[in-house]
Amino acid sequence: MLPKVIVHNEISLDGSIKGFEPNIRRYYEIAARYRPDIVLVGSITAKTGIETYVKDVPPEEKNDFIKPEIQLDDKRPFWAIPDTRGTLKNLLHVFRRGDYCKDIIILVSKSTPSSYLNYLKERNYDHIIVGEDHVDYQKAFELLCKSYNCKIILTDSGGKLNNILLERGLVDEISLLISPILVGNKYRLFKSLKLKDRSGKLRLLKNKVIDDNYVLLVYKISKQ
């Protein structure tokens, strides 16, 4: 069984994900309304967030090696991060210390360096090995559904990861917060999307004006 997957992003009117100041507060307010069990965060997106918002990465402490106790009434999602190359080595404690998630689940492949796997084991991070060189997302989602009772996955990532999920037919809905600005750069959300034989047909579920100038569009993807 697969969970429902929602691609959520903020883009400019001409489809860019960079080159403008995002409406962070509204973006995450909308994300929270979907009540995801797991937020799928790209490793590059996660690292960029640290570089942008954390001035100095603090050193690890003893508590960073201890798996957090999950309370039954904790409504926060888990974060699942595909990181087959160990991009976030020595950085994951920054997220574990935060208030945004219960804990981190790392998705890796059989080609992931053993040094990174040891790093994860020593710090008691749940990790799932799926795929040979890259993450097999269908198998990963099946395991997340089974092991974590995950019914809804929401993405918080750039174009590459979202496009991979779309190309593999794993996305159920697309949620876009349209920012009232024209950017004109090359960082289009769907620039690298290759659907092959898929029609890419969408059905509008919601369109809503937010803060006078922003528009929220939510589409359901036809999987016929």
N, C-alpha and C positions, 0 to 999 in steps of 0.2 A: 504494500500500500504506500502511496506517495502523499505527502502533505500538499496543501494548497500553497503555491508560490506566487508572491506578489513582487514585481519589480517596482521599486519606489525611487524616484529621483527628482531633482529640481533642475530645470533647464531654462535657457534664455528662449525668447520667442523664435529665434532661428536655430534652436536645437543644440546649443552648446552647453557643456557641463562645466566649463571654465571661463575665466575672463570677466566675471561679475561677482558682486557681493551677494552671497546666498542669504535667503531669509531663513536662518537657522532655526529660529524659534518656531515658526509656522511649519517648517519642514518636519521637525521632530514631533510637533503636536499631531500632525496628520499621521505620521508613522505610528505613534502610540495608539491611535484610534483603531488600527487594524488588529491590535492585541496579538502580536506574533508570539509564538512560543520560542522561536529562534530567529535572530537577525543574522543574516549571512553577510559578512564584512570582508571585502577583498583585502589581501595582505598589503598591497600598495596603498590602498585607501587608508588602512589602519596606520601604516607607517607615516603617511603624509599628515594624518591627524596629529600624531605625536610631534612631528617636526614643526607643525603650524602652531599648536596650542601649548606645548610643553617646552619651556625655556631650557631647562636642564633636566635630563633624565636622572631620577634619583637612583642610588645604588640599591641592590637587592638586600633584603633583610630576612631574618629567619622565618617570619610569618609569610613571606612570599613563596615559600616552599610547601606551605600547608594548604590543602584543598579546603575551600570555604564550606561551612555547613549550610545546606539549603533548607530554609524554613518552609513549611507547608503553605504559609500565607504570602510568600514572596511572589509578587506578580511580575517581577522583571523577567525579561527573556534571557535565555542563554545567547552568547555570541558564538557562531561557528565561523572559523576563519580558514579558508584553503591556503595552505602555505607549504608547498612541496619543496621549496628551496631554502627554507629557514630564514626568510626575510626578517622575521620578527624575533629572532634569537636575541636574548638579553633585553627585550622590550616588553614582553607580555605582562610583566608585573605591573606595568603602568595601568593596563586595563583591568587587571584583577583587583587592584586597589580602588578602582572607580565605583561609582554608584549606578552605572548604566546597565549592568548585567549581573546575573547570578554567578556565572563563571564562564570560562572560555573552553570551547571544543575546537581542536585543531584537526583539519582534514589534510592528510598527507598521502603520498603514493609510495610504491615499492622502491622508487628511485630517490626518495628523500634521504639526505645524508644521515648516517648513524649518529653523528655528533649532535644533530638537532633532535633526533628521537630520544637520545639520552638526556638532553636538556629538558625535554617535556616530561620524561619519566621521573627525573629527579625532583621536579617541581609539582608533580601530581596533576598535570594537565591531562584531561581526557583527550585522546587522539584516535582517529579512525584511519586505517590504511586502506584506501580504495583506489584502484587504478594502477597501471604500470608506471608510466612516466608522469602523467597528469591525473588529477582527481577525476574519478568516475562519479559524476554528480547524481546520476540516477540511483546508483547503489548507495551513495552517501545519504541521499534523502530517505531512501527506504530504511536505512539503519537508524537515522535520526528519528524517524517516525516510530520505529519499534522500540528503541532504547530510551528515548526521552519523551515519549508520548507526544511527539510534535505533530500538530495539525496545521499550523500556519508558519511559513517561512517568509520573512520580508528581507529584501536585499538592501544593503546600504553600501553601494559600490560604484565604480566608474563603468565605462562602456564595455570594457573587455569581458569582464565576468558576466554582466547582464546579457551581452550578445551571445556568449557561449550557451547560457541557459535557454535563451530564445531559440537558437539554432537546434538545440537538442529536444525541443518541444516540452520543456519542463516548466514553463511559465503559464500561469492561469490568468493573471491580471497585470496590467501596467498602470501605475499611478504616477502622474506627472504634475508637479507644481510648476506652472509656467511663470517665469519672472518677466516683468514688463521692460525688457531691454533687448537690443540687438547687439551682438558681439562680433560676428563676422570672422571668427577664428576657425581653426581646423578641428577643434575638440568636440565634434558632434557625438551625441550619445549613441546613435545607431550607425555611425559611419562605417564600421567594419562588419556590419550584420550581413550574413549570407544565408538566406533561407532555403536555397536550392528549390526543392519541389513544394515547399510549404507556401500556402497562399498568403499568410500573414493577415488574414481578415480579422477585424476587430469589431466588437459591439460596445457602444458607449453605455456605461453604467451610471456615470455621474459627471456633471459639469457644474462647477460652483465658483462664483466670484469671491475672492478672499482679499480682505484689506483694500477693497476698491480696485486695485490694479493687477492683482494676481489671479490666476485661474487654475483650479484643480480639475484635471481630466482623469477619469478612471475608465479603462477599457477592459473588457473580457476578451480573451483570445480564443478564436475558434480553432478547435483541434481536430476537425473533421478532415 
